[in-house]
């Protein structure tokens, strides 16, 4: 294998090459250009297509994700439905709560006194320093 | 059976890529890939090393796809289809498809086993009943033919590589 193009192709293909031969080949402008072409061609041919195995895996996983989504949707639906049903089944409690709010309006009245001061005639009620 | 499963795990992607490039249709390539490994499991894995196993699997794949592409109707259908891999554009993909199809059968198999499946020269030689030197020669011939057929995309690709090198040189 003496052709410089063969050497750079082998190098590009990960085949074993002698270091000295590769060094000599890479010193050759024509061989370098050929190496560039090999890499460009590889880039053009490069296959980014999804693998069948990946498709199989994706297909196998799809039902699991579907189940998870369905389960989540069921939980949300059950929560909404249950909340609605509970709300519908407790109208009296709701009204009672409203009534209680109206009744609680009495609490705005002054609280009952805890200590009564009786005013007596002839007593000076003005406070003075010294306690007299 | 365990050996056949191991070979399936190791080589299914390479076999699919190779078959996909040859037939041009992913669906057909999937079917052929399944058929390859069905034959692998039925035939019984030969007692050899990893290189020998890989070459054996690709020999089966090659024989299978050769029978497939000899069907003129299917062959015409495959050529008419656009390649969905779309390396750059549909036009480029179609040009690549046509250029690869224009290669001699053995040259095309050697080239695709190397570029799409990543086989070594010795593995390709074993799969195609060639010597390593013959593989090297056919690979080089295929590349030169493709380079001429794909002159426009190759020029664009070269400019891209040079531009990237220019950017890297400017950064350093």
Contacts between the chains, C-beta under 8 A, distances in Angstrom:
chain1	res1	chain2	res2	distance
A	1	B	136	7.9
A	5	B	140	6.9
A	6	B	136	6.3
A	6	B	140	6.8
A	9	B	136	7.5
A	9	B	139	6.9
A	9	B	140	6.1
A	9	B	143	7.3
A	10	B	121	7.8
A	10	B	136	7.3
A	13	B	114	6.2
A	13	B	120	7.8
A	13	B	121	7.1
A	13	B	139	7.6
A	14	B	120	7.5
A	15	B	120	6.8
A	15	B	121	5.7
A	36	B	158	6.2
A	36	B	161	6.3
A	37	B	143	7.4
A	37	B	147	5.5
A	37	B	154	6.6
A	37	B	158	7.5
A	38	B	143	6.3
A	39	B	161	6.9
A	40	B	154	5.6
A	40	B	157	3.6
A	40	B	158	5.6
A	40	B	160	8.0
A	40	B	161	6.3
A	41	B	115	7.9
A	41	B	143	6.1
A	41	B	146	5.8
A	41	B	147	6.3
A	41	B	150	7.2
A	41	B	154	6.8
A	41	B	157	7.8
A	42	B	115	6.1
A	43	B	87	7.3
A	43	B	157	5.8
A	44	B	87	5.4
A	44	B	88	7.7
A	44	B	92	7.1
A	44	B	96	5.9
A	44	B	150	6.4
A	44	B	153	5.5
A	44	B	154	7.3
A	44	B	157	6.1
A	45	B	21	7.7
A	45	B	87	7.5
A	45	B	96	6.5
A	45	B	100	7.6
A	45	B	115	5.0
A	45	B	116	7.1
A	45	B	146	7.9
A	46	B	87	6.3
A	46	B	115	7.9
A	47	B	17	5.0
A	47	B	20	7.0
A	47	B	21	6.7
A	47	B	85	5.6
A	47	B	116	5.5
A	48	B	85	5.7
A	48	B	87	7.5
A	49	B	17	7.1
A	49	B	20	6.0
A	49	B	26	6.2
A	49	B	84	7.1
A	49	B	85	4.8
A	51	B	12	7.6
A	51	B	13	4.9
A	51	B	16	6.0
A	51	B	17	7.9
A	52	B	12	7.1
A	52	B	16	5.3
A	52	B	26	7.8
A	52	B	29	7.6
A	52	B	30	4.4
A	52	B	33	5.9
A	53	B	12	5.7
A	53	B	13	6.5
A	53	B	16	7.9
A	55	B	30	7.6
